Amino acid sequence: MTFTKQELEELYSKQGWNEPRLRRSFANKQELVLLSGFANVERDGLIFEVSFEQIHEEAYGFAVHVCIELHQSKENFIGYLFIEGNRRPLHKPVMIPVKYGFTAQANQLLTAVIGLQYVYNVAGVEDLDYYPDGMAVW
């Protein structure tokens, strides 16, 4: 989902946050690793790929990560688990409201990541609706 520079600047201004600061917030959380560094958001969209401790990696033979991306409407982010190397949701993406203010937005996104990490840690991914290939369209 791509956006023009103007669309993103308007969103950042309207919501009181910015993409580099959100990335730094994820990068500073213990036990989380931000996989997607500073990307070209005009080309790739506003995407955060986050890794965490992989307690099932040995059994599965692959890593699972969380993706948070800004929906085309710019009113929500969507969050989902995906298998490394195939960024397709393994389940129906979770809607995460866009919030005003950096702290509120960072907390909202972090809560979503932790919730999806919890699903992985407790239940794994083999029973998710779109395992192993991921959703074709979302």
Contact map, one row per residue, 1 for C-alpha under 8 A:
111000000000000000000000000000000000000000011100000000000000000000000111000000000000000000000000000000000000000000000000000000000000000000
111100000000000000000000000000000000000011111100000000000000000000000001000000000000000000000000000000000000000000000000000000000000000000
111110110000000000000000000000000000000011101000000000000000000000000001000000000000000000000000000000000000000000000000000000000000000000
011111110000000000000000000000000000000001000000000000000000000000000000000000000000000000000000000000000000000000000000000000000000000000
001111111000000000000000000000000000000001000000000000000000000000000000000000000000000000000000000000000000000000000000000000000000000000
000111111100000000000000000000000000000000000000000000000000000000000000000000000000000000000000000000000000000000000000000000000000000000
001111111110000000000000000000000000000000000000000000000000000000000000000000000000000000000000000000000000000000000000000000000000000000
001111111111000000000000000000000000000000000000000000000000000000000000000000000000000000000000000000000000000000000000000000000000000000
000011111111100000000000000000000000000000000000000000000000000000000000000000000000000000000000000000000000000000000000000000000000000000
000001111111110000000000000000000000000000000000000000000000000000000000000000000000000000000000000000000000000000000000000000000000000000
000000111111111000000000000000000000000000000000000000000000000000000000010000000000000000000000000000000000000000000000000000000000000000
000000011111111111100000000000000000000000000000000000000000000000000000000000000000000000000000000000000000000000000000000000000000000000
000000001111111111000000000000000000000000000000000000000000000000000000000000000000000000000000000000000000000000000000000000000000000000
000000000111111100000000000000000000000000000000000000000000000000000000000000000000000000000000000100000000000000000000000000000000000000
000000000011111110000000000000000000000000000000000000000000000000000000000000000000000000000000011111000000000000000000000000000000000000
000000000001111111000000000000000000000000000000000000000000000000000000000000000000000000000000000111000000000000000000000000000000000000
000000000001101111101100000000000000000000000000000000000000000000000000000000000000000000000000000111001000000000000000000000000000000000
000000000001100111111100000000000000000000000000000000000000000000000000000000000000000000000000000001000000000000000000000000000000000000
000000000001000011111110000000000000000000000100000000000000000000000000000000000000000000000000000000000000000000000000000000000000000000
000000000000000001111111000000000000010000000000000000000000000000000000000000000000000000000000000000000000000000000000000000000000000000
000000000000000011111111100000000000000000000000000000000000000000000000000000000000000000000000000000000000000000000000000000000000000000
000000000000000011111111110000000000000000000000000000000000000000000000000000000000000000000000000001000100000000000000000000000000000000
000000000000000000111111111000000100110000000001000000000000000000000000000000000000000000000000000000000000000000000000000000000000000000
000000000000000000011111111100000000000000000000000000000000000000000000000000000000000000000000000000000000000000000000000000000000000000
000000000000000000001111111110000000000000000000000000000000000000000000000000000000000000000000000000000100000000000000000000000000000000
000000000000000000000111111110011100000000000000010000000000000000000000000000000000000000000000000000000000010000000000000000000000000000
000000000000000000000011111110011100000000000000000000000000000000000000000000000000000000000000000000000000000000000000000000000000000000
000000000000000000000001111111000000000000000000000000000000000000000000000000000000000000000000000000000000000000000000000000000000000000
000000000000000000000000111111111000000000000000000000000000000000000000000000000000000000000000000000000000000000000000000000000000000000
000000000000000000000000000111110000000000000000000000000000000000000000000000000000000000000000000000000000000000000000000000000000000000
000000000000000000000000000011111000000000000000000110000000000000000000000000000000000000000000000000000000000000000000000000000000000000
000000000000000000000000011011111100000000000000011110000000000000000000000000000000000000000000000000000000000000000000000000000000000000
000000000000000000000000011010111110000000000000011100000000000000000000000000000000000000000000000000000000000000000000000000000000000000
000000000000000000000010011000011111100000000001111000000000000000000000000000000000000000000000000000000000000000000000000000000000000000
000000000000000000000000000000001111100000000001111000000000000000000000000000000000000000000000000000000000000000000000000000000000000000
000000000000000000000000000000000111111000000011110000000000000000000000000000000000000000000000000000000000000000000000000000000000000000
000000000000000000000010000000000111111000000000000000000000000000000000000000000000000000000000000000000000000000000000000000000000000000
000000000000000000010010000000000001111100000000000000000000000000000000000000000000000000000000000000000000000000000000000000000000000000
000000000000000000000000000000000001111110010000000000000000000000000000000000000000000000000000000000000000000000000000000000000000000000
000000000000000000000000000000000000011111111000000000000000000000000000000000000000000000000000000000000000000000000000000000000000000000
011000000000000000000000000000000000001111111110000000000000000000000000000000000000000000000000000000000000000000000000000000000000000000
011110000000000000000000000000000000000111111000000000000000000000000000000000000000000000000000000000000000000000000000000000000000000000
011000000000000000000000000000000000000111111000000000000000000000000000000000000000000000000000000000000000000000000000000000000000000000
110000000000000000000000000000000000001111111110000000000000000000000000000000000000000000000000000000000000000000000000000000000000000000
111000000000000000000000000000000000000111111110000000000000000000001100000000000000000000000000000000000000000000000000000000000000000000
110000000000000000100000000000000000000010011111000000000000000000001100000000000000000000000000000000000000000000000000000000000000000000
000000000000000000000000000000000001000010011111100000000000000000111100000000000000000000000000000000000000000000000000000000000000000000
000000000000000000000010000000000111000000000111110000000000000000111000000000000000000000000000000000000000000000000000000000000000000000
000000000000000000000000000000000111000000000011111000000000000011110000000000000000000000000000000000000000000000000000000000000000000000
000000000000000000000000010000011111000000000001111100000000000011100000000000000000000000000000000000000000000010000000000000000000000000
000000000000000000000000000000011110000000000000111110000000000111000000000000000000000000000000000000000000000000000000000000000000000000
000000000000000000000000000000111000000000000000011111000000000010000000000000000000000000000000000000000000000000001000000000000000000000
000000000000000000000000000000110000000000000000001111100000000000000000000000000000000000000000000000000000000000000000000000000000000000
000000000000000000000000000000000000000000000000000111111000001100000000000000000000000000000000000000000000000000000000000000000000000000
000000000000000000000000000000000000000000000000000011111100000000000000000000000000000000000000000000000000000000000000100000000000000000
000000000000000000000000000000000000000000000000000001111111001000000000000000000000000000000000000000000000000000000000100100000000000000
000000000000000000000000000000000000000000000000000001111111111100000000000000000000000000000000000000000000000000000000000000000000000000
000000000000000000000000000000000000000000000000000000111111110000000000000000000000000000000000000000000000000000000000000000000000000000
000000000000000000000000000000000000000000000000000000011111100000000000000000000000000000000000000000000000000000000000000000000000000000
000000000000000000000000000000000000000000000000000000011111111000000000000000000000000000000000000000000000000000000000000000000000000000
000000000000000000000000000000000000000000000000000000001111111000000000000000000000000000000000000000000000000000000000000000000000000000
000000000000000000000000000000000000000000000000000000001101111100000000000000000011000000000000000000000000000000000000000000000000000000
000000000000000000000000000000000000000000000000000001011001111110000000000000000011000000000000000000000000000000000000000000000000000000
000000000000000000000000000000000000000000000000001001001000011111000000000000001111000000000000000000000000000000000000000000000000000000
000000000000000000000000000000000000000000000000111100000000001111100000000000001111000000000000000000000000000000000000000000000000000000
000000000000000000000000000000000000000000000000111000000000000111110000000000111100000000000000000000000000000010011000000000000000000000
000000000000000000000000000000000000000000000011110000000000000011111000000001111100001000000000000000000000000000000000000000000000000000
000000000000000000000000000000000000000000000011100000000000000001111100000011110000000000000000000000000000100010000000000000000000000000
000000000000000000000000000000000000000000001111000000000000000000111110000011100000000000000000000000000000000000000000000000000000000000
100000000000000000000000000000000000000000001110000000000000000000011111010111000000000000000000000000000000000000000000000000000000000000
100000000000000000000000000000000000000000000000000000000000000000001111111111000000000000000000000000000000000000000000000000000000000000
111000000000000000000000000000000000000000000000000000000000000000000111110000000000000000000000000000000000000000000000000000000000000000
000000000000000000000000000000000000000000000000000000000000000000000011111100000000000000000000000000000000000000000000000000000000000000
000000000010000000000000000000000000000000000000000000000000000000000111111110000000000000000000010000000000000000000000000000000000000000
000000000000000000000000000000000000000000000000000000000000000000000010111110000000000000000000110000000000000000000000000000000000000000
000000000000000000000000000000000000000000000000000000000000000000000110111111000000000000000011110000000000000000000000000000000000000000
000000000000000000000000000000000000000000000000000000000000000000011110011111100000000000000011110000000000000000000000000000000000000000
000000000000000000000000000000000000000000000000000000000000000000111110000111110000000000001111000000000000000000000000000000000000000000
000000000000000000000000000000000000000000000000000000000000000001111000000011111000000000001111000000000000000110000000000000000000000000
000000000000000000000000000000000000000000000000000000000000000001110000000001111100000011111100000000000000000000010000000000000000000000
000000000000000000000000000000000000000000000000000000000000000111100000000000111110000011100000000000000000000000010000000000000000000000
000000000000000000000000000000000000000000000000000000000000000111100000000000011111011111000000000000000000000000000000000000000000010000
000000000000000000000000000000000000000000000000000000000000011110000000000000001111111101000000000000000000000000000000000000000001000000
000000000000000000000000000000000000000000000000000000000000011110000000000000000111111000000000000000000000000000000000000000000000000000
000000000000000000000000000000000000000000000000000000000000000000000000000000000011111000000000000000000000000000000000000000000000000000
000000000000000000000000000000000000000000000000000000000000000000000000000000000111111100000000000000000000000000000000000000000000110000
000000000000000000000000000000000000000000000000000000000000000000100000000000000111111110000000000000000000000000000000000000000000010000
000000000000000000000000000000000000000000000000000000000000000000000000000000000110011111000000000000000000000000000000000000000000111100
000000000000000000000000000000000000000000000000000000000000000000000000000000011100001111111000000000000000000000000000000000000100011000
000000000000000000000000000000000000000000000000000000000000000000000000000000011110000111110000000000000000000000000000000010011111111000
000000000000000000000000000000000000000000000000000000000000000000000000000000011000000011111000000000000000000000000000000000011110011000
000000000000000000000000000000000000000000000000000000000000000000000000000000010000000011111100000000000000000000000000000000001000001001
000000000000000000000000000000000000000000000000000000000000000000000000000001110000000010111110000000000000000000000000000000000000000001
000000000000000000000000000000000000000000000000000000000000000000000000000001110000000000011111000000000000000000000000000000000000000000
000000000000000000000000000000000000000000000000000000000000000000000000000111100000000000001111100000000000000000000000000000000000000000
000000000000000000000000000000000000000000000000000000000000000000000000000111100000000000000111110000000001100100000000000000000000000000
000000000000000000000000000000000000000000000000000000000000000000000000001110000000000000000011111000000001000000000000000000000000000000
000000000000001000000000000000000000000000000000000000000000000000000000011110000000000000000001111100001000000000000000000000000000000000
000000000000001000000000000000000000000000000000000000000000000000000000000000000000000000000000111110011001000000000000000000000000000000
000000000000011110000000000000000000000000000000000000000000000000000000000000000000000000000000011111011000000000000000000000000000000000
000000000000001110000000000000000000000000000000000000000000000000000000000000000000000000000000001111111000000000000000000000000000000000
000000000000001111000100000000000000000000000000000000000000000000000000000000000000000000000000000111111100000000000000000000000000000000
000000000000000000000000000000000000000000000000000000000000000000000000000000000000000000000000000011111110000000000000000000000000000000
000000000000000000000000000000000000000000000000000000000000000000000000000000000000000000000000001111111111000000000000000000000000000000
000000000000000010000000000000000000000000000000000000000000000000000000000000000000000000000000011111111111100000000000000000000000000000
000000000000000000000100100000000000000000000000000000000000000000000000000000000000000000000000000001111111110000000000000000000000000000
000000000000000000000000000000000000000000000000000000000000000000000000000000000000000000000000000000111111111000000000000000000000000000
000000000000000000000000000000000000000000000000000000000000000000000000000000000000000000000001101000011111111100000000000000000000000000
000000000000000000000000000000000000000000000000000000000000000000010000000000000000000000000001000000001111111110000000000000000000000000
000000000000000000000000010000000000000000000000000000000000000000000000000000000000000000000000000000000111111111000000000000000000000000
000000000000000000000000000000000000000000000000000000000000000000000000000000000000000000000000000000000011111111100000000000000000000000
000000000000000000000000000000000000000000000000000000000000000000000000000000100000000000000001000000000001111111110000000000000000000000
000000000000000000000000000000000000000000000000010000000000000001010000000000100000000000000000000000000000111111111000000000000000000000
000000000000000000000000000000000000000000000000000000000000000000000000000000000000000000000000000000000000011111111100000000000000000000
000000000000000000000000000000000000000000000000000000000000000000000000000000000000000000000000000000000000001111111110000000000000000000
000000000000000000000000000000000000000000000000000000000000000001000000000000011000000000000000000000000000000111111111000000000000000000
000000000000000000000000000000000000000000000000000100000000000001000000000000000000000000000000000000000000000011111111100000000000000000
000000000000000000000000000000000000000000000000000000000000000000000000000000000000000000000000000000000000000001111111110000000000000000
000000000000000000000000000000000000000000000000000000000000000000000000000000000000000000000000000000000000000000111111111100000000000000
000000000000000000000000000000000000000000000000000000000000000000000000000000000000000000000000000000000000000000011111111110000000000000
000000000000000000000000000000000000000000000000000000110000000000000000000000000000000000000000000000000000000000001111111100000000000000
000000000000000000000000000000000000000000000000000000000000000000000000000000000000000000000000000000000000000000000111111100000000000000
000000000000000000000000000000000000000000000000000000000000000000000000000000000000000000000000000000000000000000000011111110100000000000
000000000000000000000000000000000000000000000000000000010000000000000000000000000000000000000000000000000000000000000011111111100000000000
000000000000000000000000000000000000000000000000000000000000000000000000000000000000000001000000000000000000000000000001001111110010000000
000000000000000000000000000000000000000000000000000000000000000000000000000000000000000000000000000000000000000000000000000111110011000000
000000000000000000000000000000000000000000000000000000000000000000000000000000000000000000000000000000000000000000000000001111111010000000
000000000000000000000000000000000000000000000000000000000000000000000000000000000000000001100000000000000000000000000000000011111110000000
000000000000000000000000000000000000000000000000000000000000000000000000000000000000000001110000000000000000000000000000000000111110000000
000000000000000000000000000000000000000000000000000000000000000000000000000000000000000011100000000000000000000000000000000000011111111000
000000000000000000000000000000000000000000000000000000000000000000000000000000000000000001100000000000000000000000000000000011111111110000
000000000000000000000000000000000000000000000000000000000000000000000000000000000010000001000000000000000000000000000000000001000111110000
000000000000000000000000000000000000000000000000000000000000000000000000000000000000010101000000000000000000000000000000000000000111111000
000000000000000000000000000000000000000000000000000000000000000000000000000000000100011111100000000000000000000000000000000000000111111100
000000000000000000000000000000000000000000000000000000000000000000000000000000000000000111110000000000000000000000000000000000000100111111
000000000000000000000000000000000000000000000000000000000000000000000000000000000000000100000000000000000000000000000000000000000000011111
000000000000000000000000000000000000000000000000000000000000000000000000000000000000000000000000000000000000000000000000000000000000001111
000000000000000000000000000000000000000000000000000000000000000000000000000000000000000000011000000000000000000000000000000000000000001111
